Amino acid sequence: MAGKFKITGIGRLFIFLLLFAPIAYIGANFINGENGFDKIKNIFGGPDKMETNVSDADLNTRNEGIIKDLRKENAQLKRKVRDLEAELGR
């Protein structure tokens, strides 16, 4: 018959820390007036609860600026291609 299962001291320490550390962290955040559960979720890559309220007009304004910059860059690149093709044709 197999003997009784015994855990070592380091095993007890790991189990204690596995249980006690999160409880202590959540408790310390609670004392500081914060939500410890959300902080733990954020540590492990949980979704942020930041909500952004951006109006459609703001998005359109931003998009128009981006489109304008991209069109300018596109025109520069087309000019560069034309110049390089002309250089090759010589």
C-alpha positions, 0 to 999 in steps of 0.5 A: 500500500502506498504511503500517505501523501506529504507536501514539502515546505516549498510546496506549501509556500507556493500554494500559500502564495498562489492563494494569498498574493491575489487576495492581498493585491485585490485587498490593497487596491480596494483600500486605495479605492481602486478596482483590483479585479479590473487591474488583474484583468488588464495585467493578463491582457483583458479588454480595457473598459475605456469608452471613447465617444467620438462623433462621426464629424470628428472621424470624418475630419480626421479621415479627410486629413489622412486622405489629403496626406495620402493623395499628396504622397501618391502624387509625389510618388507618381512624379518620382516614377515619371522622372525615373522612367524618363531617366531610363528612356535616355 
